[in-house]
């Protein structure tokens, strides 16, 4: 095997990998990106199912690092569809000539730390061996698809489609009886389109989700011009937003439990009219900490479901009752509830009538048999850790990352894990990541990693890793923040609950994007306290909780 040396090997050519490559090039580092697909795009390369689109507004869900890029690219819709996001990332790759340093159709199988050389050896499925001072994982939080273990799945005679690995040529369901398993975001987005083609669509639901209207529209020229003229303020607002978004309806400065009914309903109607995550996320300071506050919003959403779905029995099935709103990521819909008013669409509650097995020509529940010509698995992802643990990553003492994380991921800032020097995780577990606008979090992490690499180059340092005590303190802080909320009560992928056998721990950081960014900056200003640099270390004395408390809404702190 021919070994090639670089300053950094970056795994993945999505939003993270492309910006990381561009950033390192500009700083004079040599870097190579390894990508399993045959082109750039990451999550947006693979997820091509009907109706796939972002749930963050287009002009927010984009890079901020280059002003000319911001000004020249025009988004067509409020919520960009998958093909357009993919074209955007392809444009970025072309504009900055990134493809020449990306090796496509190559999967990283192994990364091993050499303690003598202070370097990583990265091996691929094509027989490559690369040597790098730094190994940077841009593998994405939602890139490892969850294929459910249902008896008889391999016996199905028709085609089986995974929403996260959709055929690039598309699928025509005309005249077919289609069964869709799952009612998460990919199902919410795809089933209204599938229903228009299929002769019969049966949707198998285990747990209903809270779904809010997108109110999507084609962006008029005057709105585009206004956004581009005000981009600096939009990005500044995003940096100070708890969820990293610049376009978000301001929080109502009174707790939901303190509003009288008339005022609350008027406020909720206003938010419903705006729609999307920007209308509901962060609406009230007490929604994720006080069940009574959540229940007020839930009752309002339930009314909207009953108003929008003609059949009362189906409407009741679609109303979530097993978890509070915001404890799972909200789904943003375009015609989802109206979908159930079609004569060719049926909803099956598999919590009360479970799927017993899949047979050659359909699905058998405890109640009856449903014929199907095609099967769609909209069953989500092994989020945040799945892609990392599928790679054999060996650090000091030959320990694998999967072994260290057997009881749940252990990181410092979601950025690194002790015992794995110079291994960086872009938006890894323990960082805000999926609780934010991902592009904001990605850019913050890429910039931070690049700053560390420049610091090490300037000092002539070879090894950088977190202190075990400091990363355990971070994990404890992350868990304690989550414990003040209702999030751990839900069986969500935030908690790893959707994957059988996966440890149940809070995967993303819930302290908010500004608090997280301030913590990172304070650590950097203290010569990276909490990290070891060539064996020289300073314990981290940053008060994590103080950063969170300082940014807590006044009305919630008083309560």
C-alpha positions as a Python dict, from the first residue, in 0.01 Angstrom:
ca = {
    (1, 'X'): (0, 0, 0),
    (2, 'X'): (133, 340, -97),
    (3, 'X'): (134, 567, 207),
    (4, 'X'): (78, 935, 143),
    (5, 'X'): (139, 1205, 400),
    (6, 'X'): (-79, 1506, 475),
    (7, 'X'): (-123, 1751, 756),
    (8, 'X'): (-487, 1641, 779),
    (9, 'X'): (-718, 1373, 650),
    (10, 'X'): (-1083, 1480, 652),
    (11, 'X'): (-1353, 1213, 638),
    (12, 'X'): (-1668, 1323, 454),
    (13, 'X'): (-1742, 1580, 181),
    (14, 'X'): (-2063, 1735, 310),
    (15, 'X'): (-2101, 2080, 466),
    (16, 'X'): (-1830, 1997, 725),
    (17, 'X'): (-1570, 1845, 494),
    (18, 'X'): (-1596, 2107, 222),
    (19, 'X'): (-1552, 2401, 458),
    (20, 'X'): (-1278, 2221, 650),
    (21, 'X'): (-1082, 2163, 330),
    (22, 'X'): (-1127, 2521, 214),
    (23, 'X'): (-1023, 2656, 556),
    (24, 'X'): (-711, 2440, 583),
    (25, 'X'): (-598, 2524, 233),
    (26, 'X'): (-622, 2894, 311),
    (27, 'X'): (-402, 2844, 618),
    (28, 'X'): (-135, 2658, 423),
    (29, 'X'): (-208, 2305, 547),
    (30, 'X'): (-207, 2002, 319),
    (31, 'X'): (-533, 1810, 340),
    (32, 'X'): (-717, 1526, 170),
    (33, 'X'): (-1089, 1453, 195),
    (34, 'X'): (-1209, 1093, 174),
    (35, 'X'): (-1570, 1049, 62),
    (36, 'X'): (-1774, 730, 13),
    (37, 'X'): (-2006, 881, -249),
    (38, 'X'): (-1909, 969, -606),
    (39, 'X'): (-1964, 1341, -545),
    (40, 'X'): (-1992, 1601, -271),
    (41, 'X'): (-2305, 1661, -64),
    (42, 'X'): (-2292, 1432, 238),
    (43, 'X'): (-2641, 1389, 382),
    (44, 'X'): (-2783, 1579, 86),
    (45, 'X'): (-2620, 1339, -158),
    (46, 'X'): (-2784, 1030, -8),
    (47, 'X'): (-3125, 1157, 107),
    (48, 'X'): (-3304, 1197, -227),
    (49, 'X'): (-3645, 1067, -124),
    (50, 'X'): (-3951, 1250, -263),
    (51, 'X'): (-4006, 1583, -92),
    (52, 'X'): (-3671, 1590, 89),
    (53, 'X'): (-3589, 1944, 195),
    (54, 'X'): (-3431, 2136, 481),
    (55, 'X'): (-3634, 2244, 784),
    (56, 'X'): (-3415, 2554, 833),
    (57, 'X'): (-3483, 2850, 604),
    (58, 'X'): (-3261, 2849, 295),
    (59, 'X'): (-3075, 3174, 349),
    (60, 'X'): (-2995, 3063, 703),
    (61, 'X'): (-2891, 2711, 603),
    (62, 'X'): (-2586, 2822, 406),
    (63, 'X'): (-2222, 2913, 450),
    (64, 'X'): (-2133, 3253, 593),
    (65, 'X'): (-1755, 3236, 544),
    (66, 'X'): (-1747, 3407, 201),
    (67, 'X'): (-1940, 3724, 124),
    (68, 'X'): (-1920, 3683, -253),
    (69, 'X'): (-2066, 3332, -221),
    (70, 'X'): (-2352, 3470, -11),
    (71, 'X'): (-2430, 3739, -264),
    (72, 'X'): (-2406, 3533, -581),
    (73, 'X'): (-2618, 3232, -477),
    (74, 'X'): (-2996, 3272, -496),
    (75, 'X'): (-3230, 3028, -323),
    (76, 'X'): (-3559, 2958, -496),
    (77, 'X'): (-3778, 2861, -197),
    (78, 'X'): (-3814, 2942, 171),
    (79, 'X'): (-3716, 2581, 249),
    (80, 'X'): (-3469, 2454, -6),
    (81, 'X'): (-3542, 2113, -161),
    (82, 'X'): (-3271, 1846, -162),
    (83, 'X'): (-3172, 1889, -529),
    (84, 'X'): (-3111, 2260, -475),
    (85, 'X'): (-2901, 2207, -160),
    (86, 'X'): (-2697, 1949, -348),
    (87, 'X'): (-2647, 2193, -637),
    (88, 'X'): (-2535, 2455, -384),
    (89, 'X'): (-2270, 2226, -238),
    (90, 'X'): (-2159, 2126, -588),
    (91, 'X'): (-2132, 2497, -669),
    (92, 'X'): (-1918, 2551, -359),
    (93, 'X'): (-1690, 2263, -462),
    (94, 'X'): (-1654, 2412, -811),
    (95, 'X'): (-1615, 2772, -697),
    (96, 'X'): (-1329, 2692, -460),
    (97, 'X'): (-1180, 2411, -673),
    (98, 'X'): (-1221, 2159, -391),
    (99, 'X'): (-1267, 1837, -587),
    (100, 'X'): (-898, 1805, -672),
    (101, 'X'): (-830, 1727, -305),
    (102, 'X'): (-1125, 1489, -258),
    (103, 'X'): (-1100, 1115, -318),
    (104, 'X'): (-1447, 987, -403),
    (105, 'X'): (-1598, 638, -393),
    (106, 'X'): (-1370, 552, -103),
    (107, 'X'): (-1474, 451, 245),
    (108, 'X'): (-1248, 491, 548),
    (109, 'X'): (-1234, 160, 731),
    (110, 'X'): (-963, 218, 988),
    (111, 'X'): (-777, 501, 1161),
    (112, 'X'): (-491, 411, 1398),
    (113, 'X'): (-287, 645, 1618),
    (114, 'X'): (91, 590, 1614),
    (115, 'X'): (219, 715, 1948),
    (116, 'X'): (582, 718, 1837),
    (117, 'X'): (526, 913, 1517),
    (118, 'X'): (242, 1121, 1669),
    (119, 'X'): (41, 1064, 1354),
    (120, 'X'): (-270, 887, 1233),
    (121, 'X'): (-266, 611, 975),
    (122, 'X'): (-593, 606, 781),
    (123, 'X'): (-681, 300, 571),
    (124, 'X'): (-958, 270, 314),
    (125, 'X'): (-1159, 0, 142),
    (126, 'X'): (-959, 65, -175),
    (127, 'X'): (-629, -28, -17),
    (128, 'X'): (-507, 328, 42),
    (129, 'X'): (-298, 415, 344),
    (130, 'X'): (-265, 779, 439),
    (131, 'X'): (-55, 931, 715),
    (132, 'X'): (-172, 1253, 879),
    (133, 'X'): (-91, 1460, 1184),
    (134, 'X'): (-463, 1529, 1223),
    (135, 'X'): (-769, 1317, 1150),
    (136, 'X'): (-1091, 1517, 1122),
    (137, 'X'): (-1427, 1342, 1120),
    (138, 'X'): (-1686, 1527, 912),
    (139, 'X'): (-1908, 1220, 894),
    (140, 'X'): (-2231, 1400, 984),
    (141, 'X'): (-2486, 1353, 1261),
    (142, 'X'): (-2756, 1197, 1042),
    (143, 'X'): (-2567, 988, 789),
    (144, 'X'): (-2586, 632, 924),
    (145, 'X'): (-2925, 494, 819),
    (146, 'X'): (-3119, 272, 1058),
    (147, 'X'): (-3243, -43, 883),
    (148, 'X'): (-3499, -196, 1122),
    (149, 'X'): (-3476, -559, 1228),
    (150, 'X'): (-3825, -676, 1129),
    (151, 'X'): (-3885, -1050, 1085),
    (152, 'X'): (-3917, -1141, 719),
    (153, 'X'): (-3781, -814, 580),
    (154, 'X'): (-3548, -1000, 346),
    (155, 'X'): (-3840, -1211, 222),
    (156, 'X'): (-4024, -919, 68),
    (157, 'X'): (-4060, -984, -307),
    (158, 'X'): (-4087, -622, -419),
    (159, 'X'): (-3838, -335, -401),
    (160, 'X'): (-3738, -201, -58),
    (161, 'X'): (-3641, 165, -48),
    (162, 'X'): (-3454, 336, 236),
    (163, 'X'): (-3522, 708, 254),
    (164, 'X'): (-3159, 770, 350),
    (165, 'X'): (-3028, 576, 50),
    (166, 'X'): (-3280, 664, -220),
    (167, 'X'): (-3213, 562, -583),
    (168, 'X'): (-3058, 852, -773),
    (169, 'X'): (-3277, 790, -1075),
    (170, 'X'): (-3588, 837, -861),
    (171, 'X'): (-3885, 603, -817),
    (172, 'X'): (-4223, 603, -989),
    (173, 'X'): (-4494, 450, -766),
    (174, 'X'): (-4773, 489, -1021),
    (175, 'X'): (-5030, 214, -984),
    (176, 'X'): (-4851, 48, -694),
    (177, 'X'): (-4959, -45, -343),
    (178, 'X'): (-4696, 119, -123),
    (179, 'X'): (-4624, 56, 245),
    (180, 'X'): (-4427, 318, 439),
    (181, 'X'): (-4288, 230, 782),
    (182, 'X'): (-4218, 533, 1000),
    (183, 'X'): (-4369, 877, 1060),
    (184, 'X'): (-4062, 1090, 1125),
    (185, 'X'): (-3942, 1378, 912),
    (186, 'X'): (-3864, 1177, 597),
    (187, 'X'): (-4209, 1019, 605),
    (188, 'X'): (-4379, 1353, 673),
    (189, 'X'): (-4203, 1496, 368),
    (190, 'X'): (-4234, 1201, 130),
    (191, 'X'): (-4577, 1051, 186),
    (192, 'X'): (-4782, 1341, 40),
    (193, 'X'): (-4589, 1299, -285),
    (194, 'X'): (-4599, 919, -285),
    (195, 'X'): (-4976, 933, -223),
    (196, 'X'): (-5029, 1127, -545),
    (197, 'X'): (-4866, 846, -745),
    (198, 'X'): (-4960, 528, -562),
    (199, 'X'): (-5277, 333, -613),
    (200, 'X'): (-5278, 268, -238),
    (201, 'X'): (-5055, 406, 39),
    (202, 'X'): (-5047, 248, 383),
    (203, 'X'): (-4847, 434, 649),
    (204, 'X'): (-4739, 231, 952),
    (205, 'X'): (-4696, 456, 1255),
    (206, 'X'): (-4541, 358, 1585),
    (207, 'X'): (-4521, 705, 1741),
    (208, 'X'): (-4689, 1017, 1601),
    (209, 'X'): (-4477, 1330, 1586),
    (210, 'X'): (-4556, 1696, 1635),
    (211, 'X'): (-4583, 1843, 1287),
    (212, 'X'): (-4610, 2217, 1213),
    (213, 'X'): (-4686, 2381, 878),
    (214, 'X'): (-4396, 2497, 661),
    (215, 'X'): (-4589, 2765, 473),
    (216, 'X'): (-4328, 2724, 203),
    (217, 'X'): (-4320, 2970, -87),
    (218, 'X'): (-4108, 3083, -380),
    (219, 'X'): (-3879, 3362, -256),
    (220, 'X'): (-3969, 3688, -433),
    (221, 'X'): (-3683, 3907, -565),
    (222, 'X'): (-3748, 4182, -313),
    (223, 'X'): (-3712, 3940, -18),
    (224, 'X'): (-3389, 3801, -162),
    (225, 'X'): (-3251, 4153, -201),
    (226, 'X'): (-3349, 4248, 154),
    (227, 'X'): (-3183, 3937, 298),
    (228, 'X'): (-2860, 3988, 105),
    (229, 'X'): (-2847, 4354, 204),
    (230, 'X'): (-2883, 4253, 567),
    (231, 'X'): (-2673, 3935, 571),
    (232, 'X'): (-2424, 4069, 828),
    (233, 'X'): (-2705, 4122, 1079),
    (234, 'X'): (-2863, 3787, 995),
    (235, 'X'): (-2538, 3605, 1073),
    (236, 'X'): (-2480, 3809, 1390),
    (237, 'X'): (-2829, 3719, 1510),
    (238, 'X'): (-2761, 3353, 1434),
    (239, 'X'): (-2448, 3357, 1651),
    (240, 'X'): (-2651, 3490, 1943),
    (241, 'X'): (-2950, 3264, 1885),
    (242, 'X'): (-2992, 2958, 2107),
    (243, 'X'): (-3049, 2750, 1794),
    (244, 'X'): (-2795, 2921, 1568),
    (245, 'X'): (-3051, 3070, 1329),
    (246, 'X'): (-3079, 3430, 1219),
    (247, 'X'): (-3442, 3410, 1106),
    (248, 'X'): (-3651, 3308, 1404),
    (249, 'X'): (-3964, 3455, 1558),
    (250, 'X'): (-3863, 3626, 1886),
    (251, 'X'): (-3945, 3450, 2212),
    (252, 'X'): (-4261, 3569, 2384),
    (253, 'X'): (-4127, 3746, 2696),
    (254, 'X'): (-4384, 3584, 2926),
    (255, 'X'): (-4390, 3220, 3031),
    (256, 'X'): (-4651, 3009, 2854),
    (257, 'X'): (-4803, 2917, 3189),
    (258, 'X'): (-4845, 3285, 3282),
    (259, 'X'): (-5037, 3397, 2973),
    (260, 'X'): (-5414, 3424, 2986),
    (261, 'X'): (-5595, 3199, 2740),
    (262, 'X'): (-5691, 3471, 2493),
    (263, 'X'): (-5336, 3609, 2472),
    (264, 'X'): (-5183, 3263, 2448),
    (265, 'X'): (-5412, 3156, 2165),
    (266, 'X'): (-5352, 3477, 1972),
    (267, 'X'): (-4977, 3430, 2008),
    (268, 'X'): (-4997, 3068, 1896),
    (269, 'X'): (-5211, 3159, 1594),
    (270, 'X'): (-4947, 3416, 1499),
    (271, 'X'): (-4674, 3154, 1526),
    (272, 'X'): (-4879, 2898, 1335),
    (273, 'X'): (-4924, 3152, 1055),
    (274, 'X'): (-4546, 3202, 1036),
    (275, 'X'): (-4491, 2827, 1053),
    (276, 'X'): (-4174, 2621, 1046),
    (277, 'X'): (-3918, 2583, 1319),
    (278, 'X'): (-3870, 2959, 1327),
    (279, 'X'): (-4226, 3005, 1449),
    (280, 'X'): (-4218, 2753, 1732),
    (281, 'X'): (-3862, 2684, 1847),
    (282, 'X'): (-3788, 2895, 2153),
    (283, 'X'): (-4140, 3040, 2153),
    (284, 'X'): (-4161, 3032, 2533),
    (285, 'X'): (-3882, 2992, 2784),
    (286, 'X'): (-4067, 2730, 2985),
    (287, 'X'): (-4177, 2490, 2707),
    (288, 'X'): (-3894, 2240, 2759),
    (289, 'X'): (-3874, 2269, 3138),
    (290, 'X'): (-4235, 2278, 3255),
    (291, 'X'): (-4475, 2004, 3138),
    (292, 'X'): (-4770, 2234, 3201),
    (293, 'X'): (-4629, 2486, 2952),
    (294, 'X'): (-4571, 2213, 2694),
    (295, 'X'): (-4924, 2085, 2741),
    (296, 'X'): (-5072, 2424, 2649),
    (297, 'X'): (-4890, 2421, 2315),
    (298, 'X'): (-4973, 2053, 2263),
    (299, 'X'): (-5344, 2118, 2311),
    (300, 'X'): (-5328, 2390, 2046),
    (301, 'X'): (-5150, 2160, 1796),
    (302, 'X'): (-5401, 1882, 1868),
    (303, 'X'): (-5685, 2118, 1777),
    (304, 'X'): (-5514, 2197, 1447),
    (305, 'X'): (-5478, 1826, 1371),
    (306, 'X'): (-5847, 1765, 1440),
    (307, 'X'): (-5937, 2061, 1218),
    (308, 'X'): (-5719, 1939, 930),
    (309, 'X'): (-5799, 1565, 929),
    (310, 'X'): (-6153, 1470, 825),
    (311, 'X'): (-6172, 1129, 990),
    (312, 'X'): (-6188, 1173, 1372),
    (313, 'X'): (-6037, 829, 1440),
    (314, 'X'): (-5738, 900, 1218),
    (315, 'X'): (-5695, 1245, 1370),
    (316, 'X'): (-5675, 1097, 1720),
    (317, 'X'): (-5411, 849, 1603),
    (318, 'X'): (-5201, 1138, 1470),
    (319, 'X'): (-5200, 1332, 1798),
    (320, 'X'): (-4882, 1260, 1999),
    (321, 'X'): (-4943, 1153, 2358),
    (322, 'X'): (-4628, 968, 2463),
    (323, 'X'): (-4390, 1264, 2468),
    (324, 'X'): (-4395, 1640, 2514),
    (325, 'X'): (-4352, 1883, 2230),
    (326, 'X'): (-3989, 1984, 2160),
    (327, 'X'): (-3852, 1667, 2320),
    (328, 'X'): (-3820, 1536, 1965),
    (329, 'X'): (-3730, 1753, 1668),
    (330, 'X'): (-4042, 1915, 1526),
    (331, 'X'): (-4139, 1800, 1178),
    (332, 'X'): (-4218, 2066, 920),
    (333, 'X'): (-4483, 1965, 668),
    (334, 'X'): (-4619, 2051, 329),
    (335, 'X'): (-4955, 1878, 308),
    (336, 'X'): (-4891, 1598, 558),
    (337, 'X'): (-5218, 1606, 752),
    (338, 'X'): (-5421, 1677, 438),
    (339, 'X'): (-5265, 1360, 299),
    (340, 'X'): (-5488, 1153, 530),
    (341, 'X'): (-5801, 1296, 371),
    (342, 'X'): (-5724, 1110, 50),
    (343, 'X'): (-5924, 796, -26),
    (344, 'X'): (-5610, 599, -114),
    (345, 'X'): (-5423, 666, 214),
    (346, 'X'): (-5457, 460, 532),
    (347, 'X'): (-5285, 502, 869),
    (348, 'X'): (-5203, 193, 1075),
    (349, 'X'): (-5114, 230, 1443),
    (350, 'X'): (-4852, -38, 1503),
    (351, 'X'): (-4826, 43, 1870),
    (352, 'X'): (-5168, -115, 1920),
    (353, 'X'): (-5143, -362, 1629),
    (354, 'X'): (-4769, -436, 1589),
    (355, 'X'): (-4608, -562, 1270),
    (356, 'X'): (-4550, -933, 1330),
    (357, 'X'): (-4358, -1000, 1012),
    (358, 'X'): (-4305, -896, 653),
    (359, 'X'): (-4404, -1149, 390),
    (360, 'X'): (-4334, -1170, 18),
    (361, 'X'): (-4632, -957, -82),
    (362, 'X'): (-4706, -742, 219),
    (363, 'X'): (-4699, -684, 593),
    (364, 'X'): (-4880, -880, 861),
    (365, 'X'): (-4978, -707, 1182),
    (366, 'X'): (-5141, -863, 1487),
    (367, 'X'): (-5475, -765, 1336),
    (368, 'X'): (-5458, -829, 959),
    (369, 'X'): (-5250, -858, 641),
    (370, 'X'): (-5173, -551, 423),
    (371, 'X'): (-5079, -613, 61),
    (372, 'X'): (-4787, -414, -79),
    (373, 'X'): (-4592, -399, -405),
    (374, 'X'): (-4320, -169, -269),
    (375, 'X'): (-4185, -99, 80),
    (376, 'X'): (-4037, 230, 202),
    (377, 'X'): (-3834, 234, 524),
    (378, 'X'): (-3852, 582, 675),
    (379, 'X'): (-3694, 459, 998),
    (380, 'X'): (-3436, 727, 1068),
    (381, 'X'): (-3070, 720, 1163),
    (382, 'X'): (-2823, 589, 1415),
    (383, 'X'): (-2768, 953, 1501),
    (384, 'X'): (-2445, 1126, 1601),
    (385, 'X'): (-2240, 817, 1688),
    (386, 'X'): (-2337, 561, 1424),
    (387, 'X'): (-2102, 674, 1147),
    (388, 'X'): (-1810, 718, 1387),
    (389, 'X'): (-1850, 377, 1546),
    (390, 'X'): (-1866, 206, 1206),
    (391, 'X'): (-1504, 307, 1151),
    (392, 'X'): (-1237, 121, 1347),
    (393, 'X'): (-1074, 415, 1527),
    (394, 'X'): (-785, 309, 1752),
    (395, 'X'): (-618, 554, 1986),
    (396, 'X'): (-366, 523, 2264),
    (397, 'X'): (-324, 176, 2411),
    (398, 'X'): (-494, 32, 2101),
    (399, 'X'): (-836, 119, 2248),
    (400, 'X'): (-1113, 174, 1995),
    (401, 'X'): (-1349, 467, 2012),
    (402, 'X'): (-1642, 223, 2009),
    (403, 'X'): (-1500, 46, 2315),
    (404, 'X'): (-1455, 372, 2502),
    (405, 'X'): (-1809, 478, 2412),
    (406, 'X'): (-1971, 144, 2497),
    (407, 'X'): (-2182, 306, 2771),
    (408, 'X'): (-2234, 628, 2575),
    (409, 'X'): (-2011, 886, 2405),
    (410, 'X'): (-1752, 1063, 2618),
    (411, 'X'): (-1616, 1385, 2470),
    (412, 'X'): (-1489, 1725, 2567),
    (413, 'X'): (-1707, 1990, 2403),
    (414, 'X'): (-1824, 1726, 2155),
    (415, 'X'): (-1499, 1808, 1978),
    (416, 'X'): (-1249, 1547, 2097),
    (417, 'X'): (-1220, 1236, 2315),
    (418, 'X'): (-932, 1168, 2555),
    (419, 'X'): (-697, 894, 2440),
    (420, 'X'): (-744, 992, 2076),
    (421, 'X'): (-496, 1276, 2016),
    (422, 'X'): (-537, 1504, 1715),
    (423, 'X'): (-872, 1340, 1632),
    (424, 'X'): (-1140, 1604, 1585),
    (425, 'X'): (-1515, 1546, 1559),
    (426, 'X'): (-1706, 1811, 1369),
    (427, 'X'): (-2039, 1854, 1554),
    (428, 'X'): (-1973, 1539, 1757),
    (429, 'X'): (-2187, 1410, 2047),
    (430, 'X'): (-2176, 1657, 2332),
    (431, 'X'): (-2195, 1962, 2104),
    (432, 'X'): (-2512, 2162, 2013),
    (433, 'X'): (-2517, 2020, 1657),
    (434, 'X'): (-2866, 1885, 1580),
    (435, 'X'): (-3033, 2123, 1826),
    (436, 'X'): (-2913, 2412, 1609),
    (437, 'X'): (-2888, 2525, 1252),
    (438, 'X'): (-2622, 2269, 1156),
    (439, 'X'): (-2431, 2504, 928),
    (440, 'X'): (-2376, 2754, 1212),
    (441, 'X'): (-2245, 2476, 1437),
    (442, 'X'): (-2028, 2331, 1160),
    (443, 'X'): (-1863, 2665, 1084),
    (444, 'X'): (-1794, 2727, 1453),
    (445, 'X'): (-1631, 2384, 1491),
    (446, 'X'): (-1427, 2409, 1172),
    (447, 'X'): (-1293, 2750, 1273),
    (448, 'X'): (-1207, 2620, 1620),
    (449, 'X'): (-1026, 2313, 1486),
    (450, 'X'): (-831, 2529, 1242),
    (451, 'X'): (-729, 2764, 1525),
    (452, 'X'): (-598, 2468, 1726),
    (453, 'X'): (-396, 2346, 1428),
    (454, 'X'): (-243, 2691, 1372),
    (455, 'X'): (-158, 2715, 1744),
    (456, 'X'): (16, 2378, 1731),
    (457, 'X'): (207, 2467, 1415),
    (458, 'X'): (323, 2795, 1569),
    (459, 'X'): (439, 2616, 1886),
    (460, 'X'): (588, 2319, 1705),
    (461, 'X'): (353, 2096, 1905),
    (462, 'X'): (269, 1744, 1794),
    (463, 'X'): (-7, 1616, 2022),
    (464, 'X'): (-333, 1769, 2142),
    (465, 'X'): (-606, 1593, 2340),
    (466, 'X'): (-852, 1661, 2624),
    (467, 'X'): (-788, 1568, 2984),
    (468, 'X'): (-1003, 1274, 3102),
    (469, 'X'): (-1125, 1462, 3410),
    (470, 'X'): (-1231, 1761, 3202),
    (471, 'X'): (-1423, 1558, 2946),
    (472, 'X'): (-1604, 1374, 3226),
    (473, 'X'): (-1693, 1712, 3375),
    (474, 'X'): (-1830, 1815, 3036),
    (475, 'X'): (-2038, 1496, 3004),
    (476, 'X'): (-2172, 1554, 3356),
    (477, 'X'): (-2258, 1914, 3267),
    (478, 'X'): (-2433, 1807, 2947),
    (479, 'X'): (-2639, 1551, 3139),
    (480, 'X'): (-2723, 1796, 3417),
    (481, 'X'): (-2846, 2058, 3168),
    (482, 'X'): (-3061, 1798, 2994),
    (483, 'X'): (-3195, 1676, 3329),
    (484, 'X'): (-3351, 2017, 3394),
    (485, 'X'): (-3566, 1965, 3085),
    (486, 'X'): (-3828, 1720, 2961),
    (487, 'X'): (-3603, 1593, 2679),
    (488, 'X'): (-3467, 1281, 2856),
    (489, 'X'): (-3824, 1158, 2912),
    (490, 'X'): (-3885, 1100, 2541),
    (491, 'X'): (-3780, 796, 2339),
    (492, 'X'): (-3603, 1012, 2084),
    (493, 'X'): (-3296, 976, 1868),
    (494, 'X'): (-3156, 1262, 2076),
    (495, 'X'): (-3134, 994, 2347),
    (496, 'X'): (-3035, 709, 2114),
    (497, 'X'): (-3367, 542, 2198),
    (498, 'X'): (-3450, 456, 1836),
    (499, 'X'): (-3163, 207, 1807),
    (500, 'X'): (-3204, -124, 1998),
    (501, 'X'): (-2922, -172, 2247),
    (502, 'X'): (-2784, 180, 2209),
    (503, 'X'): (-2701, 344, 2546),
    (504, 'X'): (-2968, 589, 2652),
    (505, 'X'): (-2784, 917, 2703),
    (506, 'X'): (-2840, 1275, 2587),
    (507, 'X'): (-2634, 1303, 2269),
    (508, 'X'): (-2649, 1675, 2175),
    (509, 'X'): (-2568, 1963, 2411),
    (510, 'X'): (-2877, 2153, 2529),
    (511, 'X'): (-2709, 2456, 2685),
    (512, 'X'): (-2763, 2665, 2374),
    (513, 'X'): (-2536, 2773, 2090),
    (514, 'X'): (-2422, 3110, 2241),
    (515, 'X'): (-2331, 2957, 2579),
    (516, 'X'): (-2145, 2674, 2403),
    (517, 'X'): (-1956, 2914, 2180),
    (518, 'X'): (-1862, 3133, 2477),
    (519, 'X'): (-1736, 2828, 2669),
    (520, 'X'): (-1520, 2725, 2374),
    (521, 'X'): (-1382, 3077, 2338),
    (522, 'X'): (-1298, 3106, 2708),
    (523, 'X'): (-1116, 2772, 2699),
    (524, 'X'): (-915, 2888, 2397),
    (525, 'X'): (-832, 3219, 2567),
    (526, 'X'): (-691, 3027, 2863),
    (527, 'X'): (-435, 2852, 2641),
    (528, 'X'): (-679, 2567, 2581),
    (529, 'X'): (-728, 2475, 2943),
    (530, 'X'): (-871, 2127, 2976),
    (531, 'X'): (-651, 2004, 2694),
    (532, 'X'): (-305, 1850, 2699),
    (533, 'X'): (-47, 1989, 2455),
    (534, 'X'): (254, 1758, 2422),
    (535, 'X'): (188, 1637, 2775),
    (536, 'X'): (161, 1985, 2925),
    (537, 'X'): (-184, 2041, 3064),
    (538, 'X'): (-393, 2291, 3255),
    (539, 'X'): (-715, 2177, 3420),
    (540, 'X'): (-1025, 2348, 3290),
    (541, 'X'): (-1168, 2586, 3549),
    (542, 'X'): (-1434, 2733, 3321),
    (543, 'X'): (-1772, 2743, 3494),
    (544, 'X'): (-1989, 2578, 3231),
    (545, 'X'): (-2311, 2630, 3423),
    (546, 'X'): (-2242, 3001, 3472),
    (547, 'X'): (-2231, 3052, 3095),
    (548, 'X'): (-2570, 2887, 3060),
    (549, 'X'): (-2724, 3076, 3352),
    (550, 'X'): (-2601, 3411, 3222),
    (551, 'X'): (-2799, 3359, 2903),
    (552, 'X'): (-3109, 3214, 3066),
    (553, 'X'): (-3422, 3418, 2992),
    (554, 'X'): (-3497, 3649, 3282),
    (555, 'X'): (-3855, 3531, 3319),
    (556, 'X'): (-3741, 3167, 3349),
    (557, 'X'): (-3462, 3247, 3595),
    (558, 'X'): (-3711, 3429, 3814),
    (559, 'X'): (-3948, 3133, 3802),
}
